[in-house]
């Protein structure tokens, strides 16, 4: 039968042929992706490849050719899309649904036994607890978010509440699957995974060799290399670095029931996520201590840096009962290895004045390499510590990096004394401004009471402008010193009175740099209440405590008026912190500084008048994947309108927003008669209110 080219039947037949062909192409694309993802899992996660590099390359080449010919088949989770994003100008902030808390440290068996006893006492149980233990990686903590099995968001730990969006960089790490494996266990509709980014020792050595050959300075240690590589604005640079990951926990797993930490680790492995093969489940704290001793002996044999072990109560129900403190959970502990040590000599002891006025003795030492880093200064903490250790000027000493980070003097070597050593005498006046030092009963530190003391003011100003506080780009220690020396800044509020002509009168300030700094100062006026609290520099108030205060009180005025008992009612705020807050806000000078900054136009972008918020006290739960916006964008809409976000459905839930592939939360909402909103209905509600 002869076909006529333009005949409707011929056109319809050709269309069907094309559709059938395209369907076959899509099948082949999916088949290739599944094969490549599986082989990535075998190679990068299990280290058990079953095909040659040439065969793997052939699969990848075929996929690239098809996607090149049919661009409409390309999806974000394709193995070909790991690299290719354009460089970023800066990293966006990402809030964590569940805070990424740090761990309390222990350096002795006594502290570990105390941790076990404290847990039993709080839980009111006598039997031995079961623990999940694993090596403590010396890397960079991150969170990976998967929706319906696809990697959609990745961020750094940051301050535990908010991190930086490094999604494009994390996509370049081949041990991080872009799509979870669905062969043995279906992944939750939303999964938030916690892990540690690191660089293997051998890979680190090769990386440094390349840098030296290229005339670049080598990295000091694998952790610095990993952190610097992940925070590159150009993902192509990150892709060139040998980054790896071990996953160790879950923030949220929607619609998935998990009872133990061991179940968490087992599930992560089934979904294709890399878990440290040295994890163990043990009965009793003595088992954990024996594990620590075994790992410590193997430490140098491992192909990655560790600085201890992590001990977690295995039962998640018991974890929930124990709860958390301001910065750390009560159910987990980092049992740290003894820090690397070296012998050197103290040349002199100087005093350093901190931003709160604390005067700290610092040992100036003959430079020595400790744990791969050259150090020449070490903290002596305070006068009592010097007396207790009997440290003298001129002593030969053992120095270590506490927690493998901060250099400190362990003890002197009195057997090497010659008689020329000098006993350190704490002066009665500040070494900078000559103000009489003060020491409160029960405190170890001597303090300079002068708020205008030069180094104290420099550090206050630098802290105020730091990234986690008001984020004033360009205002580092050198600029702070210039502003204070010129008399332009006598306190943090003076920053908002600086004029262009003031800056142009200073050395090294051209018009462009002056305008950039003024622009950064102006931009800092739009901030969050938590950042502002933290920037004020109150004693004992770090970024986590500032966030707790912001969440609880909701406004500057309410916090200023809060009494001791109300402050102590906030979880994580103890008597010492409450006293520090009351003391600071009880000072008229400090209140004047706050008033001046608010009058200068400082606004808190995360707050509104409570009475004007249409969703005040309404509790929302999300389940399933959203198509027109991310989960975090949807949650932020609720928060902006005064509502609250919950991760589980309960009788206090007002709305459940349902996306694609909802989990068991939908059934529970129906059973409880809770108002259910589709994604379209949620957006319509938000649009109506806005």
N, C-alpha and C positions, 0 to 999 in steps of 0.2 A: 504494500500500500504506500502510495506516495504522499508525503506530508507537505502541507502548504505553510510556509514560514509564518505568515501573519494571521493564520486562521486561529480563532479563539481556542479551539480544541488543542492545536499545536502549542500555543502559548501556555495553556493550562498544564499540558503535559510537561513542557520544559520547566515550568515553575515547580511541579511536583518532583521532578528529577533533581532540581537545585536544592529543594528543601530536604529531600532524602539524603543528598550528598552532604549537606551542611550538618544534618543530624549525625551522620557517620563521623564527620570531622570533630564535632563536639564530644562524641563518645571517645574518640581516640585521644583528644586533649585531656579529658578527665582520667582516662586510663594511664596516660603518661604522667600526669601530676601525681596520681595515687602511687604509682611505682616509684617515682623520684622521691616523694615524701617518705615512703617506706624505707628506701635505701639510705636516705639522709638519717633517718632514725637509727638504722642498724649501724651506720658508720660513725655519726657524731654523738649519739647517745649511748648505744650499747658497745661501741668499738668492736663490732662483729660483722664486717662487710661480707657479702656473699657474691658480689660481682666485681669485676676488675674496673679500674679507673676508666679504661677505654670504653667499656660497655656503658658505664654511667654517663660518660661524656656524650655517647651516641644518643642516649635517651634525652638528655638535655638539649642537644643540638636539634633533634627532631621537633621537640616542643617549641623551641625558639623559631624554627622555620615556619611551623604552622601558625604560631601567633603573629609572626611577621607578615604572613600572607593574609591572615584573617584577624585583624586587630580587634574586632568585636568579641573575640573569644578570650581576650586578656582579662584577668580578674586580679584584684589586689593580693590574693593569697597564692597566686601562682609562684612556683619556685623561681621563675625567671625575673620576678619583681622584687627580689631582695635588695637590689642596689639600683639607683637611678634617680632618686629624689634630688631636687635642687638644694643647694646649701641654704640653711635658715639664717635669719638675721639675729634671732635670739630664741631661747626655749620658752614655751608657754608654761604657765603653772597648771598643775593637775591635782585636784583634791583626792585624797584616798577615802574610799567609802568606809573602810575600817582602818583606824590608825595603824601605821607601821611602827610599833614601839621598839625602843632599844631594850637590851637585856642588862640586868644587874650582873656585875662581875664578881667572881670569887677567885682568890689566889691561894687558898689553903683548904685542906680536907675539913678543918673545923668549920669553915664558912659553908662548905657544901653540906655537911651534916646538919648545920643550923637551918639551912634552906629546907631540908627534908623534914626536920622536926617541926618547923614553923608551918609547913604545909599540912602536916598531919594534925597539928593543934587547931588550925583554922577550919579544917574539914571535919574535926572531931572523930578521927578514925585512928585505930591502933595498928591495923595490918600494914604490911609492906606495900608501898606504892609501886606501880609499874611505870617505868620511864622509857622514853624513846630518846636515844642519844646519837649524835653525829659529830664529825669534825667541824670546828668553827672556822669557816673560810675567812681569809684575810682579803676581802674584796669589797665590792660596792653593791649594796642592796637595791633591788629593783622590784617593780610590780608589773606583771604581764596580764592584760585583760583580754579574755576570749569571749566572743559572743557567738552562740551557735557553732562553736568549734573553731572560729576564725579569729586570728590575732588582730585586734583592732586598736589597742592602746598600750603603750609602755611608758613607765615613768621611773624616776629615781626616788629614793626614800625621802629626800629633802629633810624637813623638820619632823617627819613622822605623820603630819597631817596633810601637807602639801608638798608635792615633788615637782620635777621638771619633765615636760613631755619630750621623751627621747625615742619615740616610736620608730621613726625612720632609721635611727642608728641601731636599735635592737633588732630590726628586721634583717640587718646584714649579718647577724650572728647565726651561723648554720646549726648550732645546737639548740636554737629556739625554733620550734615548729611554727610555720605560718598557719597551718591547719592541724588540729588535733587528730590523733588516730582514733578511729571509731570501730576498731575490729573486735576488741574484747570488752569495752565498756563505753557506753554512750556518754559524751561529755555534757555537762550542765548547759542550760541556755546561756548563762553568764558565769564565767569562772575568773576569779582574780587570784593569780598565782604570785607568790613571793619567792625570790631567788637571789643568788649572789653571783655577780659578774666577776670573773677573775681571768688571769693569764697564767698558763702553765709555765713552770720554771724554764724548761728547754726553749719554749716559744719566746719567753722573755729574753733569754740570752741571744737568740737569733735576731730578735727585734732590735736589741741594743747594738749588735754587730752591724746591722744594716744602717742604723742611725750614725754610728761612728764613721762608717765608710762614706756616708753622704755628707759628712761634716756637721752633723747635728749632735747636740749634747745627749748622752745616754740618760735613760730614766733611772731614778734613784732605786726603785724597787717595783715589784710586779703590781702592787696595789695602786701606786701612783700612776703607773702606766695604764692600768685598766680604767681608773677613774678619768684620766685625761683623754683616753681614747673614746670612751662612751659619751663624753661631753663635747665632742667636736661638732661645730656647726655644719660642717660638710660631711655627710654620711659616707662619702667615698673614702675619706681618711679613716673613719671608723672601720669600714669594710677591709681596709688594708692591714688592720691590727688583729692579732690572733686571740680574740676574745672568746671566752667560754662561759658556761653557766652551770650551776647546780641549783635545782629548785628544792625548797624545804617546807613550804607551807601554803595555806590558802586563806585569803581574806573572806571571799564570798563564793559559794558554789550553789547557785539557785536551783531548787528542785532536786537536790542531791543530798541524801542523808549520810552523814559520816559520824562515827562514834569515837574514833581514836586517831591520834597522830599517826599511828602505823597505817591505818586505813588511808589517811591523807597521802602518805608517801607511796603506798601501793597504787593508789588511783592515779597519781601524777605519772608514774611509770607506764601504766596502761594507756594513758592518753598521749604517750610519746614525749613526755617531758623528762629531762635529765635529772636524776636523783643520785646523790653520792652513794656509791656502792658499799661504803663502810658504815652505813646506818645500822643500828641494832636496837632490839627491844629487850629490856632487862628488868628483872624483878629486884626491887630494893635499891637503895642508894649506894650500898657497898659495891654492887655490880657496876654502877656508873663510875665509881672511883677506880675500880679495876680497869674499866674501859679506858679511862683517862691515862692511866699508867702505861697501858699497851700502846695507845696512840702516840703518847709522848716519845716512846722508844722508836716508833716508826716514822716520826715527824720528818727527819732528814731524808728518808727514803721516798717520801711522797713527791709526786711531780707537780705539786701546787703548794702554796703557802697556807699554813693554818696557824692560829695563835691560841688554840685551846679546843675545848669541846662544848657543845650545847646540850644541856639536859632539860628535857621537857616531860612533865607529867603526861602520860600517854592518853588517859581518858579525857575526852573533850568536855564531858559533863562536869568532871571535877575541875577542869580548867575554868569553866564558866563560873562555878561556885566560888573559886578563889578570886577571880576578877583581876583587875589591874590597878597599879598606882598611876601617878601622873605621867611617868615616862617609861614604865616597864611593867610587864606582867608578873604576877606573883607565882605563876606556875612554871616558869622557865628560868634558867640560870646559865651564864657563860662561865665555865670553869677554865680560867686562863693559864697558859703555860708561864713558867718563870721567864721574865724578860731577858733578852740578850744583855750581857754585861761586858765591861772592859775596865782596865785600870789606867788612871791618869792622875794629874796633880792639880790642886786648886792654887791658882795664881793670886786671886783676890776675891773678896765677897762684896758685891754691890747691892744696893737696894733699888727695887722697882716699885713705882707707885701705880696702882691699878685705877680703873675708872670709878670704883666704889670707895677709893681712898686707902684700900689695903696695901700695906708696905711689905713686900716680899723679898727676903734675902735670896740673891742669885749667885751661884758659884761660877766665877769665870775660870775656865780650865784650859789646860794645854789640849788643843784639838785631838780627838781620838775617834776612831770608827766604832760605832755601836750598832749592831743589827743592820749593817749595810749603809748607815748614815753617819757622816762626820758631825760630831757635836762639840761645842766649845762653851756652852752655857748649860747649867742644870739648876733646877729649883731646889731650894733648901726649905721650902714651905713656910716656916716661921721660926721665931726665936726659941720656942720650947723644943722644936724638933732638932735644932742645932745643939742645944744643951743635952738632949737625950742621947743623940748619936755621938756627942763629943767631937764635932767636926771643927777643925781649925784651919786658918789661912796657912797655906803651904803644905797641907797634908796630902799624902798619896791616898787616893780614894778608889772605891769600886763604884762605877756609875752604870746605870741601866736606863733603858727606855721603858718607863712605866706604861703598861698596856701596849708595849711596842710602839709608843708614840712620843710621850713627853719625857725628856731626859730628867733623871733625878739621882741624887747621891744616895747609895745604899748604905755605906758605912766607910769610915776611915780605916787606914792600915797603920795602927799605932806602932807596930814593930819597925816601921820604916822612918820613924821620926828622928830628927837630928837635934832637936832642942831649939831650932830657929823658928818653929811654927808659932803662930800667934792666935790667942783666944779671941773669938769675935765678940764684940760688945755692941749691943743694939743701941743706936743713938736715941736720944730723947726728943729730937726734933726731926721734921721732914727734911730729907737730903736736898730737896729742891726749893721749897718755899720757906723753910725754917719754922713752920707752924709746929706747935707742941703736939707730939703724937699722943693718941688716946687708945686705951684698950679697955673694952667693956668686960665686966666680970663674967667668967665662963667662956670667953672667946680667946682664941690663940693669936689672932692677928692684931697688930698695932695698925692704927689708921690715921691718915692725915685728914683733919676735919675741914680743910680749906677747899670749898667747891671750885675755887679759881686756880688751884695748884696746876701748873702748866701740863705735866704729863697726864694728870688725872683728867683734865679738860680735853686734852687731845684724844685720849682713849674714849671718853664719853661721846665726843663729836664723831669719831670714827665709827663707834658702835651704832650711834643714832643713824648714820648714813649707810650702814652695811646692808647687804642684799636681803637678809632676813628681816631687817627692820624697815626703815623708810626708803631704802633702795635708791640712794642719791648717787648716780654714776659719776665718777670723777672726783669724789670727795674721800680720798684716802688719807693716811697719816701725814704725808708731806704737805698736802693742801691744808689740812686741819691746822698743822703747825704754823703755816703762813697766815691763815686767817686770825689765829689767836695772837700771834706775835705782833701783827699789825693793829691789834685792838679792835678788829671788826667783829669778832665773836667773843663774848664773855660767858655765854651759856648757849644751850642748844636752840633756844627760841630766837636768838639773834640772827640765826641763819636766814630767817624769813624777812629780814630787814636789809639784807645786802643789796647794793645797787651795782649797776654795770661799772660806773666810775670807780667804785671801791676796788673792784677786782682788777681793773686796768692799771691801778696804781701799784699792783704787786708784781714782783719779778716772775718771769716765765708765763705771764698771762697775756696772750694776744686777744683780740676782740672775739675771734671765733671760740677759743677755749672758754673765755669768760661767759659768752652767751650760752654755750653748751651747759656750763655748770648752773647758771641761773635757770635754764630750762629744766634741768634735772631737779632742782630745788622746787620749782613751781609744780612739776609733775608729781612730786612726792606728797603734795597736799591731798591727793586722792589716794587714800590708803584704806586698810581695814583696821578695825578696832584692835584686833590681836597684834598686828604689826606695830601699832602705835604704843600699846602697853609695853611690848617688848623693847621698843626703841628708847623708852624713857630710862631704861637701865637700872630698874629697881633691884636691890639685892635679892637673890634667890628666885627672881622671876625670869626664867628663860622663855624660849619661844613656845614650848609645850604648855607651861603654866599660863602664859599670856593667852593662849587659845582657850584654855579651860575657863579663865576669867571672862573672856569675851563671850563664850557660849552661855555662861551662867548669868552674867549681869546684863549683857546686851546694850549697855550705854555707859559712857564715861561718868555721868552724874550719879547713876545708881552705884557704881563701884566706889566713887569718892565717898559716898554717904554710908557705905556698908560698914557694919561693926565687926568686931573680932569673931563673934559667934557665927554670923552669916558667912564670913569669909571661910571659916573652918568647916562650914557645912558643905563646901564644894569639894567633891572627891579629888584627892591629890593635893589639897592645900592643908598643910599642918600648922601648928602654932607659930613656928618660926617664920614661915612665909607670911602668914596673916599679920604677925607683928611688924614685919618689914613693910608690908603694904600700908598698914595703918600709920606707921611712923612717917613714911614718905608723903602720903597725902595729908598728913597732919601738919606739914610744914607749909606755911603761907608762901614762902619763896617758890617751892615746887608747884603749888597750885597756880601761882602767878605765871610760871612758865607754860603750863598747860593752857591757861586762859589766853595767853598771847598767841600761841600756835593756833588755837581754834579761831581767834579773832582774825588771824592772818589768812584764814580760808581753808584750814585743814578739814576735810570731810571724810566720813567713813562710808565707803561705797557698799559695805555689806549690811548696813543697818537702815532701818526705817522706823518711823514711829509705830509702835506695836498696834495701836488702836486703828491705824489706817490700813493694815495689812488684811486683805480679804480672805486669805487662807490661814489666818492665825490659829495655831494649835491643831490644824487639820493634819492627820497622819496619812501619808501616801506610801504605797508599796508598788514596786515595778516588777513585772515578770515578762519574760520573752524579749525578743530583739525588736528594737525600734528602727524604722526605715528612714524617716525624714530628719532625725537628729540623734545624737549619741545619748547614752544613758545619763552621763554626767550633765549634759546640757538640759535634759528634762528635769533632773533633780535640782539643778540650779534655778530653774523657773519656779519650782515649788518653794525653794528656800527664799527666793527674792520676794515671794508673795506671802511669806510668813509661815508656810507650812513646814512640816517635819517629815524626814525620810526614815522609814524603818526597813529592815531587811527581811523580817518575817511577818506573816499575817496573824493578827490577834484580834481580840474583841475591841481594842482601842483603835484599830485601823479604820479610817474613814473611806479611803478610796484605794482600789487596786487597778493600776493601769496595765493593760494587757497588750503585748506586742506579738510578734510571730514566734511560734513554738513555745507557748507558756508552759511552766512547770506545775508542780503540785499546789502552788500558791493559789492558782485559779480555782481549783476544786475546793480548797479550804475557804476561799472567799465566798463561793456560792453557798457552801454549807452554813457559813455564819451570817449570810444575808448582807454582805458588805457591798457597797455601791461599786460596780465594775465599769471602768471606762476603757473604750478602745483608744488606740493612739490618736485617731482623728477627733474623737470626743475630747480627749485631754487637751489637744492643741486648740480646739474650738473654745474650750473653757478658759485656757490661758489667754487666748486672743481677746476674748470678751472682757476679761478682768483687766488686762493691760490697756 
